[in-house]
Amino acid sequence: MKRYSFKMKLKPGCAQEYKRRHENIWPELKQLLSNVGIQDYSIYVDKESHTLFATQKLSDSFDGEKLSEHPLMKKWWKYMADLMETNADYSPVCTELKEMFYME
């Protein structure tokens, strides 16, 4: 199991809607994320900078490319695109964060 963290950027004024949509995340998307090996997934927001910070645990068999090509993942990205900075394919602009300290 590998810990993975990244950041994304919300558009100003979109934090509440982002939270609402995730409170109602599609059950089939949750199942897909679990099936590809994502566990213990959390997203936090810095309200001043509109920066989202995400952390998750990935199984050794996790395949990010397979996930990014899945039609359901693409549908979710398009659904969320009006709230955040995205790439041309509607995937969120993500920046991987390097772990500097971990205490179990």
Jmol script that loads the backbone (N, CA, C; Angstrom):
load data "model"
ATOM      1  N   MET A   1       0.850  -1.178   0.000  1.00  0.00           N
ATOM      2  CA  MET A   1       0.000   0.000   0.000  1.00  0.00           C
ATOM      3  C   MET A   1       0.895   1.239   0.000  1.00  0.00           C
ATOM      4  N   LYS A   2       0.579   2.179  -0.843  1.00  0.00           N
ATOM      5  CA  LYS A   2       1.353   3.415  -0.989  1.00  0.00           C
ATOM      6  C   LYS A   2       0.456   4.604  -0.636  1.00  0.00           C
ATOM      7  N   ARG A   3       0.988   5.562   0.117  1.00  0.00           N
ATOM      8  CA  ARG A   3       0.267   6.808   0.388  1.00  0.00           C
ATOM      9  C   ARG A   3       0.548   7.772  -0.747  1.00  0.00           C
ATOM     10  N   TYR A   4      -0.475   8.483  -1.201  1.00  0.00           N
ATOM     11  CA  TYR A   4      -0.334   9.392  -2.325  1.00  0.00           C
ATOM     12  C   TYR A   4      -1.109  10.670  -2.006  1.00  0.00           C
ATOM     13  N   SER A   5      -0.497  11.817  -2.244  1.00  0.00           N
ATOM     14  CA  SER A   5      -1.146  13.102  -1.995  1.00  0.00           C
ATOM     15  C   SER A   5      -0.972  14.013  -3.196  1.00  0.00           C
ATOM     16  N   PHE A   6      -1.956  14.858  -3.408  1.00  0.00           N
ATOM     17  CA  PHE A   6      -1.911  15.795  -4.522  1.00  0.00           C
ATOM     18  C   PHE A   6      -2.791  16.997  -4.207  1.00  0.00           C
ATOM     19  N   LYS A   7      -2.606  18.051  -5.010  1.00  0.00           N
ATOM     20  CA  LYS A   7      -3.440  19.233  -4.835  1.00  0.00           C
ATOM     21  C   LYS A   7      -4.128  19.573  -6.153  1.00  0.00           C
ATOM     22  N   MET A   8      -5.275  20.239  -6.014  1.00  0.00           N
ATOM     23  CA  MET A   8      -6.071  20.701  -7.144  1.00  0.00           C
ATOM     24  C   MET A   8      -6.546  22.108  -6.794  1.00  0.00           C
ATOM     25  N   LYS A   9      -7.193  22.776  -7.724  1.00  0.00           N
ATOM     26  CA  LYS A   9      -7.599  24.148  -7.486  1.00  0.00           C
ATOM     27  C   LYS A   9      -9.080  24.329  -7.815  1.00  0.00           C
ATOM     28  N   LEU A  10      -9.826  24.854  -6.819  1.00  0.00           N
ATOM     29  CA  LEU A  10     -11.232  25.205  -7.018  1.00  0.00           C
ATOM     30  C   LEU A  10     -11.338  26.597  -7.610  1.00  0.00           C
ATOM     31  N   LYS A  11     -12.408  26.824  -8.322  1.00  0.00           N
ATOM     32  CA  LYS A  11     -12.728  28.181  -8.752  1.00  0.00           C
ATOM     33  C   LYS A  11     -13.316  28.905  -7.540  1.00  0.00           C
ATOM     34  N   PRO A  12     -13.045  30.199  -7.399  1.00  0.00           N
ATOM     35  CA  PRO A  12     -13.581  30.946  -6.245  1.00  0.00           C
ATOM     36  C   PRO A  12     -15.102  30.808  -6.142  1.00  0.00           C
ATOM     37  N   GLY A  13     -15.572  30.636  -4.910  1.00  0.00           N
ATOM     38  CA  GLY A  13     -17.001  30.538  -4.648  1.00  0.00           C
ATOM     39  C   GLY A  13     -17.608  29.171  -4.883  1.00  0.00           C
ATOM     40  N   CYS A  14     -16.800  28.166  -5.164  1.00  0.00           N
ATOM     41  CA  CYS A  14     -17.319  26.838  -5.503  1.00  0.00           C
ATOM     42  C   CYS A  14     -17.163  25.790  -4.404  1.00  0.00           C
ATOM     43  N   ALA A  15     -16.619  26.162  -3.263  1.00  0.00           N
ATOM     44  CA  ALA A  15     -16.332  25.172  -2.214  1.00  0.00           C
ATOM     45  C   ALA A  15     -17.588  24.456  -1.729  1.00  0.00           C
ATOM     46  N   GLN A  16     -18.658  25.191  -1.488  1.00  0.00           N
ATOM     47  CA  GLN A  16     -19.881  24.555  -0.963  1.00  0.00           C
ATOM     48  C   GLN A  16     -20.474  23.570  -1.958  1.00  0.00           C
ATOM     49  N   GLU A  17     -20.491  23.950  -3.232  1.00  0.00           N
ATOM     50  CA  GLU A  17     -21.032  23.046  -4.255  1.00  0.00           C
ATOM     51  C   GLU A  17     -20.126  21.827  -4.431  1.00  0.00           C
ATOM     52  N   TYR A  18     -18.830  22.022  -4.370  1.00  0.00           N
ATOM     53  CA  TYR A  18     -17.892  20.906  -4.447  1.00  0.00           C
ATOM     54  C   TYR A  18     -18.167  19.919  -3.312  1.00  0.00           C
ATOM     55  N   LYS A  19     -18.327  20.443  -2.112  1.00  0.00           N
ATOM     56  CA  LYS A  19     -18.625  19.592  -0.955  1.00  0.00           C
ATOM     57  C   LYS A  19     -19.962  18.871  -1.140  1.00  0.00           C
ATOM     58  N   ARG A  20     -20.986  19.596  -1.597  1.00  0.00           N
ATOM     59  CA  ARG A  20     -22.307  18.993  -1.795  1.00  0.00           C
ATOM     60  C   ARG A  20     -22.234  17.833  -2.788  1.00  0.00           C
ATOM     61  N   ARG A  21     -21.537  18.045  -3.884  1.00  0.00           N
ATOM     62  CA  ARG A  21     -21.448  16.976  -4.895  1.00  0.00           C
ATOM     63  C   ARG A  21     -20.711  15.759  -4.346  1.00  0.00           C
ATOM     64  N   HIS A  22     -19.701  15.972  -3.536  1.00  0.00           N
ATOM     65  CA  HIS A  22     -18.980  14.832  -2.967  1.00  0.00           C
ATOM     66  C   HIS A  22     -19.770  14.147  -1.850  1.00  0.00           C
ATOM     67  N   GLU A  23     -20.622  14.886  -1.168  1.00  0.00           N
ATOM     68  CA  GLU A  23     -21.496  14.249  -0.182  1.00  0.00           C
ATOM     69  C   GLU A  23     -22.494  13.326  -0.870  1.00  0.00           C
ATOM     70  N   ASN A  24     -22.746  13.586  -2.137  1.00  0.00           N
ATOM     71  CA  ASN A  24     -23.673  12.782  -2.934  1.00  0.00           C
ATOM     72  C   ASN A  24     -22.950  12.048  -4.057  1.00  0.00           C
ATOM     73  N   ILE A  25     -21.705  11.662  -3.791  1.00  0.00           N
ATOM     74  CA  ILE A  25     -20.915  10.974  -4.822  1.00  0.00           C
ATOM     75  C   ILE A  25     -21.668   9.738  -5.290  1.00  0.00           C
ATOM     76  N   TRP A  26     -21.585   9.484  -6.560  1.00  0.00           N
ATOM     77  CA  TRP A  26     -22.292   8.360  -7.146  1.00  0.00           C
ATOM     78  C   TRP A  26     -21.770   7.050  -6.558  1.00  0.00           C
ATOM     79  N   PRO A  27     -22.657   6.175  -6.089  1.00  0.00           N
ATOM     80  CA  PRO A  27     -22.214   4.887  -5.516  1.00  0.00           C
ATOM     81  C   PRO A  27     -21.356   4.073  -6.487  1.00  0.00           C
ATOM     82  N   GLU A  28     -21.684   4.122  -7.765  1.00  0.00           N
ATOM     83  CA  GLU A  28     -20.904   3.351  -8.741  1.00  0.00           C
ATOM     84  C   GLU A  28     -19.492   3.937  -8.908  1.00  0.00           C
ATOM     85  N   LEU A  29     -19.326   5.234  -8.675  1.00  0.00           N
ATOM     86  CA  LEU A  29     -17.983   5.827  -8.717  1.00  0.00           C
ATOM     87  C   LEU A  29     -17.179   5.402  -7.491  1.00  0.00           C
ATOM     88  N   LYS A  30     -17.804   5.413  -6.327  1.00  0.00           N
ATOM     89  CA  LYS A  30     -17.119   4.924  -5.128  1.00  0.00           C
ATOM     90  C   LYS A  30     -16.658   3.487  -5.324  1.00  0.00           C
ATOM     91  N   GLN A  31     -17.525   2.677  -5.934  1.00  0.00           N
ATOM     92  CA  GLN A  31     -17.173   1.272  -6.172  1.00  0.00           C
ATOM     93  C   GLN A  31     -16.012   1.167  -7.148  1.00  0.00           C
ATOM     94  N   LEU A  32     -16.022   1.965  -8.196  1.00  0.00           N
ATOM     95  CA  LEU A  32     -14.927   1.967  -9.167  1.00  0.00           C
ATOM     96  C   LEU A  32     -13.609   2.339  -8.498  1.00  0.00           C
ATOM     97  N   LEU A  33     -13.613   3.387  -7.689  1.00  0.00           N
ATOM     98  CA  LEU A  33     -12.392   3.814  -7.004  1.00  0.00           C
ATOM     99  C   LEU A  33     -11.857   2.690  -6.113  1.00  0.00           C
ATOM    100  N   SER A  34     -12.752   2.036  -5.404  1.00  0.00           N
ATOM    101  CA  SER A  34     -12.337   0.892  -4.569  1.00  0.00           C
ATOM    102  C   SER A  34     -11.794  -0.244  -5.415  1.00  0.00           C
ATOM    103  N   ASN A  35     -12.481  -0.532  -6.516  1.00  0.00           N
ATOM    104  CA  ASN A  35     -12.083  -1.650  -7.379  1.00  0.00           C
ATOM    105  C   ASN A  35     -10.701  -1.458  -7.993  1.00  0.00           C
ATOM    106  N   VAL A  36     -10.324  -0.210  -8.277  1.00  0.00           N
ATOM    107  CA  VAL A  36      -9.006   0.021  -8.882  1.00  0.00           C
ATOM    108  C   VAL A  36      -7.905   0.137  -7.836  1.00  0.00           C
ATOM    109  N   GLY A  37      -8.276   0.131  -6.551  1.00  0.00           N
ATOM    110  CA  GLY A  37      -7.267   0.093  -5.501  1.00  0.00           C
ATOM    111  C   GLY A  37      -7.075   1.365  -4.702  1.00  0.00           C
ATOM    112  N   ILE A  38      -8.070   2.262  -4.706  1.00  0.00           N
ATOM    113  CA  ILE A  38      -7.991   3.485  -3.903  1.00  0.00           C
ATOM    114  C   ILE A  38      -8.736   3.254  -2.596  1.00  0.00           C
ATOM    115  N   GLN A  39      -8.058   3.564  -1.482  1.00  0.00           N
ATOM    116  CA  GLN A  39      -8.652   3.433  -0.153  1.00  0.00           C
ATOM    117  C   GLN A  39      -8.317   4.672   0.665  1.00  0.00           C
ATOM    118  N   ASP A  40      -9.052   4.859   1.730  1.00  0.00           N
ATOM    119  CA  ASP A  40      -8.751   5.914   2.703  1.00  0.00           C
ATOM    120  C   ASP A  40      -8.502   7.252   1.991  1.00  0.00           C
ATOM    121  N   TYR A  41      -9.495   7.703   1.219  1.00  0.00           N
ATOM    122  CA  TYR A  41      -9.389   8.872   0.350  1.00  0.00           C
ATOM    123  C   TYR A  41     -10.034  10.067   1.050  1.00  0.00           C
ATOM    124  N   SER A  42      -9.281  11.136   1.226  1.00  0.00           N
ATOM    125  CA  SER A  42      -9.788  12.365   1.846  1.00  0.00           C
ATOM    126  C   SER A  42      -9.403  13.559   0.992  1.00  0.00           C
ATOM    127  N   ILE A  43     -10.275  14.565   0.990  1.00  0.00           N
ATOM    128  CA  ILE A  43      -9.994  15.825   0.301  1.00  0.00           C
ATOM    129  C   ILE A  43     -10.289  16.959   1.276  1.00  0.00           C
ATOM    130  N   TYR A  44      -9.350  17.892   1.377  1.00  0.00           N
ATOM    131  CA  TYR A  44      -9.482  19.064   2.245  1.00  0.00           C
ATOM    132  C   TYR A  44      -9.401  20.322   1.391  1.00  0.00           C
ATOM    133  N   VAL A  45      -9.918  21.436   1.903  1.00  0.00           N
ATOM    134  CA  VAL A  45      -9.839  22.692   1.172  1.00  0.00           C
ATOM    135  C   VAL A  45      -9.201  23.778   2.037  1.00  0.00           C
ATOM    136  N   ASP A  46      -8.369  24.585   1.413  1.00  0.00           N
ATOM    137  CA  ASP A  46      -7.866  25.813   2.018  1.00  0.00           C
ATOM    138  C   ASP A  46      -8.758  26.917   1.449  1.00  0.00           C
ATOM    139  N   LYS A  47      -9.654  27.433   2.259  1.00  0.00           N
ATOM    140  CA  LYS A  47     -10.646  28.398   1.778  1.00  0.00           C
ATOM    141  C   LYS A  47     -10.029  29.703   1.302  1.00  0.00           C
ATOM    142  N   GLU A  48      -8.864  30.058   1.826  1.00  0.00           N
ATOM    143  CA  GLU A  48      -8.230  31.303   1.399  1.00  0.00           C
ATOM    144  C   GLU A  48      -7.655  31.202  -0.011  1.00  0.00           C
ATOM    145  N   SER A  49      -7.032  30.086  -0.333  1.00  0.00           N
ATOM    146  CA  SER A  49      -6.372  29.943  -1.632  1.00  0.00           C
ATOM    147  C   SER A  49      -7.197  29.132  -2.636  1.00  0.00           C
ATOM    148  N   HIS A  50      -8.305  28.520  -2.176  1.00  0.00           N
ATOM    149  CA  HIS A  50      -9.154  27.655  -3.008  1.00  0.00           C
ATOM    150  C   HIS A  50      -8.408  26.395  -3.442  1.00  0.00           C
ATOM    151  N   THR A  51      -7.376  26.035  -2.683  1.00  0.00           N
ATOM    152  CA  THR A  51      -6.594  24.848  -2.999  1.00  0.00           C
ATOM    153  C   THR A  51      -7.205  23.635  -2.304  1.00  0.00           C
ATOM    154  N   LEU A  52      -7.371  22.561  -3.069  1.00  0.00           N
ATOM    155  CA  LEU A  52      -7.803  21.278  -2.525  1.00  0.00           C
ATOM    156  C   LEU A  52      -6.566  20.430  -2.286  1.00  0.00           C
ATOM    157  N   PHE A  53      -6.537  19.762  -1.164  1.00  0.00           N
ATOM    158  CA  PHE A  53      -5.459  18.842  -0.814  1.00  0.00           C
ATOM    159  C   PHE A  53      -6.097  17.464  -0.656  1.00  0.00           C
ATOM    160  N   ALA A  54      -5.602  16.495  -1.402  1.00  0.00           N
ATOM    161  CA  ALA A  54      -6.161  15.149  -1.360  1.00  0.00           C
ATOM    162  C   ALA A  54      -5.092  14.151  -0.938  1.00  0.00           C
ATOM    163  N   THR A  55      -5.531  13.157  -0.207  1.00  0.00           N
ATOM    164  CA  THR A  55      -4.638  12.081   0.201  1.00  0.00           C
ATOM    165  C   THR A  55      -5.402  10.762   0.081  1.00  0.00           C
ATOM    166  N   GLN A  56      -4.691   9.738  -0.334  1.00  0.00           N
ATOM    167  CA  GLN A  56      -5.313   8.428  -0.506  1.00  0.00           C
ATOM    168  C   GLN A  56      -4.247   7.346  -0.364  1.00  0.00           C
ATOM    169  N   LYS A  57      -4.723   6.159  -0.123  1.00  0.00           N
ATOM    170  CA  LYS A  57      -3.846   4.995  -0.113  1.00  0.00           C
ATOM    171  C   LYS A  57      -4.140   4.200  -1.376  1.00  0.00           C
ATOM    172  N   LEU A  58      -3.063   3.799  -2.056  1.00  0.00           N
ATOM    173  CA  LEU A  58      -3.185   3.067  -3.305  1.00  0.00           C
ATOM    174  C   LEU A  58      -2.628   1.657  -3.140  1.00  0.00           C
ATOM    175  N   SER A  59      -3.374   0.688  -3.632  1.00  0.00           N
ATOM    176  CA  SER A  59      -2.888  -0.696  -3.581  1.00  0.00           C
ATOM    177  C   SER A  59      -1.710  -0.848  -4.532  1.00  0.00           C
ATOM    178  N   ASP A  60      -0.948  -1.906  -4.344  1.00  0.00           N
ATOM    179  CA  ASP A  60       0.199  -2.181  -5.209  1.00  0.00           C
ATOM    180  C   ASP A  60      -0.224  -2.416  -6.661  1.00  0.00           C
ATOM    181  N   SER A  61      -1.486  -2.817  -6.856  1.00  0.00           N
ATOM    182  CA  SER A  61      -1.978  -3.087  -8.213  1.00  0.00           C
ATOM    183  C   SER A  61      -2.695  -1.880  -8.835  1.00  0.00           C
ATOM    184  N   PHE A  62      -2.690  -0.733  -8.165  1.00  0.00           N
ATOM    185  CA  PHE A  62      -3.380   0.456  -8.683  1.00  0.00           C
ATOM    186  C   PHE A  62      -2.852   0.826 -10.069  1.00  0.00           C
ATOM    187  N   ASP A  63      -3.775   1.110 -10.988  1.00  0.00           N
ATOM    188  CA  ASP A  63      -3.426   1.503 -12.352  1.00  0.00           C
ATOM    189  C   ASP A  63      -4.160   2.805 -12.680  1.00  0.00           C
ATOM    190  N   GLY A  64      -3.470   3.934 -12.500  1.00  0.00           N
ATOM    191  CA  GLY A  64      -4.068   5.239 -12.730  1.00  0.00           C
ATOM    192  C   GLY A  64      -4.503   5.460 -14.162  1.00  0.00           C
ATOM    193  N   GLU A  65      -3.778   4.905 -15.107  1.00  0.00           N
ATOM    194  CA  GLU A  65      -4.145   5.061 -16.517  1.00  0.00           C
ATOM    195  C   GLU A  65      -5.473   4.363 -16.809  1.00  0.00           C
ATOM    196  N   LYS A  66      -5.646   3.188 -16.241  1.00  0.00           N
ATOM    197  CA  LYS A  66      -6.906   2.448 -16.420  1.00  0.00           C
ATOM    198  C   LYS A  66      -8.070   3.260 -15.854  1.00  0.00           C
ATOM    199  N   LEU A  67      -7.874   3.871 -14.697  1.00  0.00           N
ATOM    200  CA  LEU A  67      -8.919   4.684 -14.087  1.00  0.00           C
ATOM    201  C   LEU A  67      -9.232   5.897 -14.955  1.00  0.00           C
ATOM    202  N   SER A  68      -8.213   6.577 -15.440  1.00  0.00           N
ATOM    203  CA  SER A  68      -8.438   7.795 -16.217  1.00  0.00           C
ATOM    204  C   SER A  68      -9.111   7.522 -17.562  1.00  0.00           C
ATOM    205  N   GLU A  69      -9.057   6.291 -18.043  1.00  0.00           N
ATOM    206  CA  GLU A  69      -9.713   5.931 -19.299  1.00  0.00           C
ATOM    207  C   GLU A  69     -11.134   5.405 -19.097  1.00  0.00           C
ATOM    208  N   HIS A  70     -11.533   5.181 -17.862  1.00  0.00           N
ATOM    209  CA  HIS A  70     -12.859   4.610 -17.596  1.00  0.00           C
ATOM    210  C   HIS A  70     -13.951   5.647 -17.892  1.00  0.00           C
ATOM    211  N   PRO A  71     -15.011   5.262 -18.612  1.00  0.00           N
ATOM    212  CA  PRO A  71     -16.085   6.198 -18.961  1.00  0.00           C
ATOM    213  C   PRO A  71     -16.743   6.864 -17.752  1.00  0.00           C
ATOM    214  N   LEU A  72     -16.886   6.145 -16.667  1.00  0.00           N
ATOM    215  CA  LEU A  72     -17.509   6.720 -15.475  1.00  0.00           C
ATOM    216  C   LEU A  72     -16.631   7.815 -14.863  1.00  0.00           C
ATOM    217  N   MET A  73     -15.321   7.598 -14.864  1.00  0.00           N
ATOM    218  CA  MET A  73     -14.409   8.615 -14.346  1.00  0.00           C
ATOM    219  C   MET A  73     -14.469   9.860 -15.220  1.00  0.00           C
ATOM    220  N   LYS A  74     -14.503   9.685 -16.518  1.00  0.00           N
ATOM    221  CA  LYS A  74     -14.606  10.809 -17.450  1.00  0.00           C
ATOM    222  C   LYS A  74     -15.917  11.577 -17.250  1.00  0.00           C
ATOM    223  N   LYS A  75     -16.984  10.851 -16.988  1.00  0.00           N
ATOM    224  CA  LYS A  75     -18.290  11.481 -16.744  1.00  0.00           C
ATOM    225  C   LYS A  75     -18.229  12.333 -15.469  1.00  0.00           C
ATOM    226  N   TRP A  76     -17.595  11.815 -14.414  1.00  0.00           N
ATOM    227  CA  TRP A  76     -17.452  12.565 -13.158  1.00  0.00           C
ATOM    228  C   TRP A  76     -16.618  13.828 -13.376  1.00  0.00           C
ATOM    229  N   TRP A  77     -15.525  13.688 -14.091  1.00  0.00           N
ATOM    230  CA  TRP A  77     -14.675  14.856 -14.361  1.00  0.00           C
ATOM    231  C   TRP A  77     -15.462  15.947 -15.068  1.00  0.00           C
ATOM    232  N   LYS A  78     -16.251  15.566 -16.055  1.00  0.00           N
ATOM    233  CA  LYS A  78     -17.043  16.557 -16.799  1.00  0.00           C
ATOM    234  C   LYS A  78     -18.075  17.203 -15.877  1.00  0.00           C
ATOM    235  N   TYR A  79     -18.667  16.397 -15.008  1.00  0.00           N
ATOM    236  CA  TYR A  79     -19.649  16.887 -14.027  1.00  0.00           C
ATOM    237  C   TYR A  79     -19.015  17.904 -13.078  1.00  0.00           C
ATOM    238  N   MET A  80     -17.754  17.726 -12.725  1.00  0.00           N
ATOM    239  CA  MET A  80     -17.072  18.599 -11.777  1.00  0.00           C
ATOM    240  C   MET A  80     -16.339  19.770 -12.430  1.00  0.00           C
ATOM    241  N   ALA A  81     -16.218  19.782 -13.745  1.00  0.00           N
ATOM    242  CA  ALA A  81     -15.373  20.748 -14.456  1.00  0.00           C
ATOM    243  C   ALA A  81     -15.779  22.204 -14.242  1.00  0.00           C
ATOM    244  N   ASP A  82     -17.031  22.463 -13.972  1.00  0.00           N
ATOM    245  CA  ASP A  82     -17.457  23.858 -13.779  1.00  0.00           C
ATOM    246  C   ASP A  82     -16.997  24.420 -12.435  1.00  0.00           C
ATOM    247  N   LEU A  83     -16.467  23.570 -11.556  1.00  0.00           N
ATOM    248  CA  LEU A  83     -16.078  23.996 -10.210  1.00  0.00           C
ATOM    249  C   LEU A  83     -14.572  24.149 -10.011  1.00  0.00           C
ATOM    250  N   MET A  84     -13.775  23.635 -10.931  1.00  0.00           N
ATOM    251  CA  MET A  84     -12.334  23.577 -10.681  1.00  0.00           C
ATOM    252  C   MET A  84     -11.520  23.734 -11.951  1.00  0.00           C
ATOM    253  N   GLU A  85     -10.228  23.950 -11.765  1.00  0.00           N
ATOM    254  CA  GLU A  85      -9.324  24.026 -12.907  1.00  0.00           C
ATOM    255  C   GLU A  85      -9.170  22.629 -13.500  1.00  0.00           C
ATOM    256  N   THR A  86      -9.294  22.543 -14.827  1.00  0.00           N
ATOM    257  CA  THR A  86      -9.232  21.243 -15.496  1.00  0.00           C
ATOM    258  C   THR A  86      -8.316  21.293 -16.714  1.00  0.00           C
ATOM    259  N   ASN A  87      -7.938  20.111 -17.139  1.00  0.00           N
ATOM    260  CA  ASN A  87      -7.216  19.926 -18.392  1.00  0.00           C
ATOM    261  C   ASN A  87      -8.238  19.874 -19.533  1.00  0.00           C
ATOM    262  N   ALA A  88      -7.756  19.779 -20.759  1.00  0.00           N
ATOM    263  CA  ALA A  88      -8.633  19.756 -21.929  1.00  0.00           C
ATOM    264  C   ALA A  88      -9.623  18.590 -21.908  1.00  0.00           C
ATOM    265  N   ASP A  89      -9.253  17.476 -21.275  1.00  0.00           N
ATOM    266  CA  ASP A  89     -10.133  16.302 -21.206  1.00  0.00           C
ATOM    267  C   ASP A  89     -11.054  16.336 -19.983  1.00  0.00           C
ATOM    268  N   TYR A  90     -11.114  17.476 -19.296  1.00  0.00           N
ATOM    269  CA  TYR A  90     -11.921  17.714 -18.088  1.00  0.00           C
ATOM    270  C   TYR A  90     -11.335  17.095 -16.823  1.00  0.00           C
ATOM    271  N   SER A  91     -10.235  16.373 -16.928  1.00  0.00           N
ATOM    272  CA  SER A  91      -9.601  15.854 -15.715  1.00  0.00           C
ATOM    273  C   SER A  91      -9.090  17.045 -14.903  1.00  0.00           C
ATOM    274  N   PRO A  92      -9.132  16.951 -13.582  1.00  0.00           N
ATOM    275  CA  PRO A  92      -8.638  18.076 -12.782  1.00  0.00           C
ATOM    276  C   PRO A  92      -7.133  18.265 -12.948  1.00  0.00           C
ATOM    277  N   VAL A  93      -6.722  19.512 -12.929  1.00  0.00           N
ATOM    278  CA  VAL A  93      -5.291  19.806 -12.922  1.00  0.00           C
ATOM    279  C   VAL A  93      -4.789  19.396 -11.542  1.00  0.00           C
ATOM    280  N   CYS A  94      -3.910  18.413 -11.502  1.00  0.00           N
ATOM    281  CA  CYS A  94      -3.390  17.869 -10.244  1.00  0.00           C
ATOM    282  C   CYS A  94      -1.884  18.030 -10.188  1.00  0.00           C
ATOM    283  N   THR A  95      -1.416  18.347  -9.004  1.00  0.00           N
ATOM    284  CA  THR A  95       0.016  18.412  -8.755  1.00  0.00           C
ATOM    285  C   THR A  95       0.329  17.454  -7.618  1.00  0.00           C
ATOM    286  N   GLU A  96       1.166  16.461  -7.904  1.00  0.00           N
ATOM    287  CA  GLU A  96       1.552  15.502  -6.871  1.00  0.00           C
ATOM    288  C   GLU A  96       2.369  16.216  -5.807  1.00  0.00           C
ATOM    289  N   LEU A  97       2.141  15.846  -4.560  1.00  0.00           N
ATOM    290  CA  LEU A  97       2.881  16.417  -3.433  1.00  0.00           C
ATOM    291  C   LEU A  97       3.835  15.379  -2.878  1.00  0.00           C
ATOM    292  N   LYS A  98       5.044  15.799  -2.599  1.00  0.00           N
ATOM    293  CA  LYS A  98       6.068  14.900  -2.072  1.00  0.00           C
ATOM    294  C   LYS A  98       5.921  14.801  -0.553  1.00  0.00           C
ATOM    295  N   GLU A  99       5.897  13.595  -0.056  1.00  0.00           N
ATOM    296  CA  GLU A  99       5.813  13.398   1.394  1.00  0.00           C
ATOM    297  C   GLU A  99       7.112  13.832   2.048  1.00  0.00           C
ATOM    298  N   MET A 100       6.976  14.649   3.077  1.00  0.00           N
ATOM    299  CA  MET A 100       8.146  15.157   3.800  1.00  0.00           C
ATOM    300  C   MET A 100       8.245  14.559   5.204  1.00  0.00           C
ATOM    301  N   PHE A 101       7.128  14.064   5.726  1.00  0.00           N
ATOM    302  CA  PHE A 101       7.123  13.495   7.058  1.00  0.00           C
ATOM    303  C   PHE A 101       5.888  12.613   7.197  1.00  0.00           C
ATOM    304  N   TYR A 102       6.040  11.499   7.888  1.00  0.00           N
ATOM    305  CA  TYR A 102       4.923  10.631   8.194  1.00  0.00           C
ATOM    306  C   TYR A 102       5.157   9.999   9.559  1.00  0.00           C
ATOM    307  N   MET A 103       4.149  10.037  10.388  1.00  0.00           N
ATOM    308  CA  MET A 103       4.218   9.392  11.705  1.00  0.00           C
ATOM    309  C   MET A 103       3.005   8.494  11.857  1.00  0.00           C
ATOM    310  N   GLU A 104       3.245   7.222  12.084  1.00  0.00           N
ATOM    311  CA  GLU A 104       2.165   6.265  12.245  1.00  0.00           C
ATOM    312  C   GLU A 104       1.780   6.166  13.697  1.00  0.00           C
TER     313      GLU A 104
END
end "model"
wireframe off; spacefill off
backbone 0.3
color backbone group
